């Protein structure tokens, strides 16, 4: 959640929001819940929420601000990895 706030502040200070991406990562072990395994590797722009199964949105692992309940957030060990890089044209 702290990283999400940092990147929100960067965009408020003028960083192009399309330069910031985040990727959902699980621990990759047998304890990872099915819903989070389905989200593993999902990449979004920093300001765009992740899409959890069932249409639920989450800004980052553990986020309940958009309606995610305990089945998605309790004891979650996932992380969001952020990257800042200018968009490239091809």
ABEGO torsion letter per residue (X at the ends): XAAAAAAAAAAAAGBBAAABBBBBBBAGBAABBAAAAAABGBBBBAABBBBBBGGBBBABBGBAAAGBBAAAABGBABBBBBBBBBBBBX
